[in-house]
């Protein structure tokens, strides 16, 4: 009787583990997709901040150049 109970318990455990593993794989797939979307969003934001910084540096360089030209013109007068 004990062997039959142990065997039945083992079979039940094995059969239930299969469905739990299937549910887990669906959860993992959804989680993986969410993480990919999140990382893609973060990389886009990083690209945007890099572009903003570069454009700010370019505009600052242009302003410096204009100031230098203005200063040169004042000195020549």
HELIX and SHEET records of a PDB file:
HELIX    1   1 UNK A    2  UNK A   76  1                                  75    
END                                                                             
